[in-house]
Amino acid sequence: MNRTRRLAALTFLVAPALAVGPALAAQASAAAPGTAPRAACHVETESNGKYHLWGEGFPGGTKVTYSGSASGTVSTDKSGRFDLGGLSGSTFVVKTNSGTAKLTCGMVQH
C-alpha cells in the first residue's frame, strides 16, 4: 500500500509538469512583442479588374506601408489586420514602419 501511495504522489507531481511543459514551449516560440513573424499579406483580383490587398498578423494599431504597383500607408486595426481594395496592380511589398516585417504579398487564385 505504501508503494501505491508513492506512485500516486509521483503521478500527481509529474502530470502537472507535463501539462505545463507544452504551454511553456508554445510561449517560448511566440513572437516577442512588437514583431510580426506570422504576418502575411495577400492580393486577389476583384470583379472590376482592380486588385484587393489585405494582411493580418501585424502588430495592432501600427502603420503599414505598401509599395509596388501602387503605394501608400495604412493603419492596422486592433487585431493587426488591414484591408485595401480598388488598387491598380498585383505586385506589392508590405513593411511595418518600425521595420520589424517586410513581406512580398502572394497572389490568391480562386
C-alpha positions as CSV (number, residue, x, y, z in Angstrom):
1,M,0.0,0.0,0.0
2,N,2.9,2.3,0.7
3,R,4.2,1.8,-2.8
4,T,0.8,2.7,-4.3
5,R,0.7,6.0,-2.3
6,R,4.2,6.8,-3.6
7,L,3.2,6.1,-7.2
8,A,0.0,8.2,-6.8
9,A,2.0,11.1,-5.3
10,L,4.6,10.8,-8.1
11,T,1.8,10.9,-10.7
12,F,0.3,13.9,-9.0
13,L,3.7,15.7,-9.2
14,V,4.6,14.7,-12.8
15,A,1.3,15.1,-14.5
16,P,1.0,18.9,-13.9
17,A,4.6,19.3,-15.1
18,L,3.8,17.5,-18.3
19,A,0.7,19.6,-18.8
20,V,2.6,22.8,-18.3
21,G,5.6,21.8,-20.5
22,P,3.9,22.2,-23.9
23,A,2.3,25.5,-22.8
24,L,5.7,26.9,-21.8
25,A,7.2,25.7,-25.1
26,A,4.4,27.4,-27.0
27,Q,5.0,30.7,-25.2
28,A,8.7,30.5,-25.8
29,S,8.2,30.1,-29.6
30,A,5.7,33.0,-29.6
31,A,6.9,36.3,-31.1
32,A,8.4,38.9,-29.0
33,P,6.2,42.0,-28.5
34,G,6.4,44.3,-31.5
35,T,7.5,41.7,-34.0
36,A,5.4,40.1,-36.7
37,P,6.8,36.8,-37.8
38,R,3.4,35.3,-38.6
39,A,2.3,38.3,-40.6
40,A,1.1,37.6,-44.1
41,C,-0.3,39.6,-46.9
42,H,-2.3,38.6,-50.0
43,V,-3.6,40.0,-53.3
44,E,-6.6,38.9,-55.3
45,T,-8.3,40.2,-58.4
46,E,-11.6,42.0,-57.8
47,S,-14.6,41.5,-60.2
48,N,-14.0,45.0,-61.7
49,G,-10.4,44.1,-62.7
50,K,-8.8,46.1,-59.8
51,Y,-6.8,44.4,-57.0
52,H,-7.6,43.8,-53.4
53,L,-4.7,43.8,-50.9
54,W,-5.1,42.6,-47.3
55,G,-2.8,41.5,-44.5
56,E,-3.0,40.0,-41.0
57,G,-0.7,39.1,-38.1
58,F,0.9,42.6,-37.9
59,P,1.2,44.5,-34.6
60,G,-2.2,46.0,-33.8
61,G,-2.6,49.7,-34.3
62,T,0.6,50.2,-36.3
63,K,1.2,51.8,-39.6
64,V,2.0,49.6,-42.6
65,T,3.5,50.8,-45.8
66,Y,2.7,49.0,-49.1
67,S,4.5,49.6,-52.3
68,G,4.6,48.1,-55.8
69,S,2.0,48.7,-58.5
70,A,0.5,51.3,-56.1
71,S,1.9,52.7,-52.8
72,G,0.7,54.2,-49.6
73,T,0.4,53.8,-45.8
74,V,-2.5,52.3,-43.9
75,S,-3.0,51.6,-40.1
76,T,-3.8,48.1,-38.9
77,D,-6.8,47.5,-36.7
78,K,-6.5,46.3,-33.1
79,S,-6.2,42.7,-34.3
80,G,-3.3,43.6,-36.7
81,R,-5.3,43.4,-39.9
82,F,-5.6,45.8,-42.8
83,D,-7.7,45.7,-46.0
84,L,-7.4,47.8,-49.2
85,G,-9.4,47.5,-52.4
86,G,-9.5,49.1,-55.8
87,L,-5.8,49.1,-56.3
88,S,-4.1,49.1,-59.7
89,G,-1.7,46.3,-59.7
90,S,-1.0,42.9,-58.4
91,T,2.6,43.2,-57.0
92,F,3.1,44.5,-53.5
93,V,5.7,44.6,-50.7
94,V,4.4,45.4,-47.3
95,K,6.6,46.8,-44.5
96,T,5.8,47.9,-41.0
97,N,7.1,51.5,-40.3
98,S,9.1,50.1,-37.4
99,G,10.9,47.8,-39.8
100,T,10.0,44.6,-37.9
101,A,8.4,43.0,-41.0
102,K,8.9,43.1,-44.8
103,L,6.8,40.8,-46.9
104,T,6.2,40.2,-50.5
105,C,2.4,39.6,-51.0
106,G,1.3,36.4,-52.7
107,M,-1.5,36.3,-55.3
108,V,-4.5,34.3,-54.3
109,Q,-6.1,32.3,-57.1
110,H,-9.8,31.3,-56.8
